[in-house]
Amino acid sequence: MRQAPLSPQMTVALPVLGAASILLAWQYLLPLLGVPAYIVPTPTAIFGVFQRNFALLMDNLRPTLIEALAGFVIGNLAAVLLAVLFVHSRVLQAAYFPIVLFFNTIPILALSPIIILIFGLGMTPKIVIAAVICFFPTLVNMIRGLDSASDNEHELFRVLSATRSEIFWSLRLPRALPMLFSSLRIASATAVIGAIVGEWIGSDKGLGALIIQATFNYQSDRLYAAIVLSSSLSIALFCIVVLIERRVIRY
């Protein structure tokens, strides 16, 4: 039997209650089970790090945010432009899409040292890594979206004597936008991951560097605080993409 949909109030309340139950169990149950604080610090200990080291956390958040945003924009923009090129030239798609697919099979942890060797230890390689990790899913979904219009729809536009530009802007692009924003929602999280991976390989600033430093110094509360902050950054970028999607896609 099909269940009745939840009310808007319950849709908001249930996640809050679920998160609160997990935090309470984390705060009180784990210590009772004998889990050492240096392995899993309590939420209050993690919150204490935000109070004591807020300036340090914000100082390391700034470069990660810049790298993630720049990589997000560059990687997705390059994917969209290449998808448009591939859709309008099947020869180029047949020639170069397998090469793009091959590069996507290289693990980002293996590719990151090469990128850092090429671009050095500044902010540029972290932006490139974030862009690379965003690139392929957007490329694939954008190609599928641009090709998702039916033959009947294309035939209608040809009957109306529409140009290739008119077909793109009035048919192909509107059909592709839902798939594009699906990729952008994923990329909002992977861009942060790419920036942090780049900081792991070689950096003394950023949340990735802070995670590595806290790990080697056995500062588990600072480690968890950096992880919470990086997750919060991903969630914030995700929410921004969702808000833009709601304004752009109204059909």
C-alpha positions in Angstrom: 0.0 0.0 0.0 1.4 3.4 -1.0 2.3 5.6 1.9 0.9 9.1 2.3 3.3 11.9 1.6 4.9 13.8 4.5 3.6 17.2 5.4 6.0 20.2 4.8 6.5 20.5 8.6 7.4 16.8 8.9 9.8 17.1 6.0 11.7 19.8 7.9 11.3 18.3 11.4 12.4 14.7 10.7 15.9 15.5 9.4 16.4 17.8 12.4 15.3 15.1 14.8 17.5 12.5 13.0 20.6 14.8 13.2 19.9 15.6 16.9 19.5 11.9 17.8 22.9 11.1 16.1 24.6 14.0 17.9 23.2 13.0 21.3 24.3 9.4 20.8 27.7 10.7 19.7 28.0 12.9 22.7 26.9 10.5 25.4 26.8 7.0 24.1 30.3 6.7 22.6 32.1 7.7 25.8 30.0 5.2 27.7 31.1 2.5 25.2 34.7 3.4 26.0 35.6 5.0 22.7 38.7 7.2 23.4 38.3 10.9 22.8 41.6 11.0 20.8 39.9 8.7 18.2 36.4 10.2 18.2 36.0 13.5 20.0 32.6 14.5 21.2 30.6 17.2 19.4 31.2 19.6 22.3 34.9 19.2 21.9 34.7 19.8 18.2 32.5 22.9 18.8 35.2 24.1 21.3 37.8 24.0 18.5 35.5 26.4 16.5 35.4 28.7 19.5 39.2 28.6 20.3 40.6 28.4 16.8 38.0 30.2 14.7 40.6 32.6 13.1 42.8 29.6 12.2 39.9 27.7 10.6 38.7 30.7 8.6 42.3 31.4 7.4 42.5 27.9 6.0 38.9 28.0 4.7 39.7 30.9 2.4 42.2 29.3 0.0 40.1 26.1 -0.2 37.0 28.1 -1.0 38.8 30.0 -3.8 40.3 26.9 -5.3 37.0 25.0 -5.2 35.0 27.9 -6.7 37.6 28.5 -9.4 37.9 24.8 -10.2 34.1 24.5 -10.3 33.7 27.3 -12.8 36.6 26.4 -15.0 35.9 22.6 -15.1 32.2 22.9 -15.7 32.6 25.7 -18.3 35.2 23.7 -20.2 32.9 20.6 -20.1 29.9 22.6 -21.4 31.9 24.1 -24.2 33.4 20.8 -25.2 30.0 19.1 -25.1 28.5 21.7 -27.4 31.4 21.1 -29.8 31.0 17.4 -29.7 27.3 17.5 -30.3 27.8 19.7 -33.4 30.7 17.6 -34.7 30.3 13.8 -34.6 33.8 13.5 -36.1 35.4 15.4 -33.2 33.3 13.4 -30.7 34.4 10.1 -32.2 38.0 11.2 -32.3 38.5 12.8 -28.9 35.8 11.5 -26.5 37.7 8.2 -26.0 40.8 10.2 -25.1 38.8 12.2 -22.5 37.4 8.9 -21.2 40.9 7.5 -20.9 42.1 10.5 -18.8 39.0 10.1 -16.6 40.2 6.5 -15.7 43.3 7.9 -14.1 42.7 8.2 -10.3 42.9 11.8 -9.2 45.4 10.8 -6.4 47.7 9.5 -9.2 47.1 12.5 -11.4 47.6 15.2 -8.7 51.4 14.9 -8.3 51.8 15.3 -12.1 49.6 18.4 -12.1 51.6 19.8 -9.2 54.9 19.0 -11.0 53.6 21.0 -14.0 52.1 24.0 -12.2 54.2 24.2 -9.0 53.0 24.5 -5.4 50.8 27.6 -5.6 47.1 27.8 -5.9 47.0 27.0 -9.6 47.4 23.2 -9.3 44.7 22.9 -6.7 42.3 24.8 -9.1 43.3 22.5 -11.9 42.7 19.4 -9.8 39.3 20.7 -8.7 38.5 21.5 -12.4 39.5 18.0 -13.6 37.4 16.3 -11.0 34.4 18.3 -12.0 34.9 18.0 -15.7 33.9 14.5 -16.9 30.5 14.0 -15.2 29.3 17.4 -16.6 30.7 16.6 -20.0 28.8 13.3 -20.2 25.5 14.7 -18.9 25.7 17.7 -21.1 26.2 15.6 -24.2 23.2 13.4 -23.2 21.1 16.5 -22.5 21.9 18.2 -25.8 21.0 15.0 -27.6 17.8 14.3 -25.6 15.4 16.1 -28.0 13.3 13.6 -30.1 13.5 13.3 -33.8 9.9 14.7 -34.1 11.0 17.9 -32.2 14.0 18.3 -34.5 11.8 17.8 -37.5 9.3 20.5 -36.3 12.2 23.0 -36.0 13.4 22.1 -39.5 9.8 22.6 -40.9 9.8 26.0 -39.2 13.1 26.8 -41.0 15.0 27.2 -37.7 18.7 27.8 -37.9 21.2 25.7 -36.0 21.6 28.5 -33.5 17.9 28.7 -33.0 17.6 24.9 -32.5 20.4 25.1 -30.0 19.0 27.9 -27.9 15.3 27.0 -28.1 15.5 23.2 -28.1 18.8 21.6 -27.3 19.8 23.9 -24.4 16.4 23.9 -22.5 16.4 20.0 -22.8 20.0 19.9 -21.4 19.6 22.2 -18.5 18.1 19.7 -16.0 20.9 17.2 -16.7 23.5 20.1 -16.5 22.2 21.2 -13.1 22.3 17.5 -11.9 26.0 17.5 -12.7 26.5 20.9 -11.1 25.0 19.6 -7.8 27.5 16.7 -7.9 30.4 19.0 -8.9 29.7 21.4 -6.0 30.9 18.7 -3.7 33.6 17.2 -5.9 35.2 20.6 -6.4 35.8 20.9 -2.7 37.2 17.3 -2.7 39.5 18.2 -5.5 40.8 21.3 -3.8 41.5 19.3 -0.6 43.2 16.5 -2.4 45.5 19.1 -4.1 46.3 20.6 -0.7 47.1 17.1 0.6 49.8 16.6 -2.0 51.6 19.9 -1.5 50.4 22.9 0.5 50.8 24.6 3.9 47.4 26.4 3.7 43.8 25.2 3.3 41.6 22.7 4.9 43.4 19.8 3.3 46.7 21.0 4.8 45.0 21.5 8.1 43.6 18.0 8.1 47.1 16.6 7.4 48.7 18.7 10.1 46.0 17.8 12.7 46.4 14.1 11.8 50.2 14.0 12.2 50.0 16.0 15.5 47.2 13.8 16.9 44.8 16.8 17.2 41.7 14.8 16.6 39.3 17.5 17.7 40.9 19.9 15.2 40.9 17.2 12.5 37.1 16.7 13.0 36.5 20.4 13.0 38.3 20.8 9.6 36.2 17.9 8.2 33.0 19.5 9.5 34.0 22.8 7.9 34.8 21.2 4.6 31.5 19.4 4.6 29.7 22.6 5.4 31.4 24.3 2.5 30.2 21.5 0.1 26.7 21.8 1.5 26.7 25.6 1.0 27.9 25.3 -2.6 25.2 22.6 -3.2 22.5 24.9 -1.8 23.7 27.8 -4.0 23.5 25.5 -7.1 20.0 24.4 -6.1 18.8 28.0 -5.7 20.2 29.0 -9.1 18.5 25.9 -10.7 15.1 26.9 -9.3 15.5 30.4 -10.7 16.7 29.2 -14.1 14.5 26.2 -14.7 10.9 27.0 -14.3 9.4 24.5 -16.8 
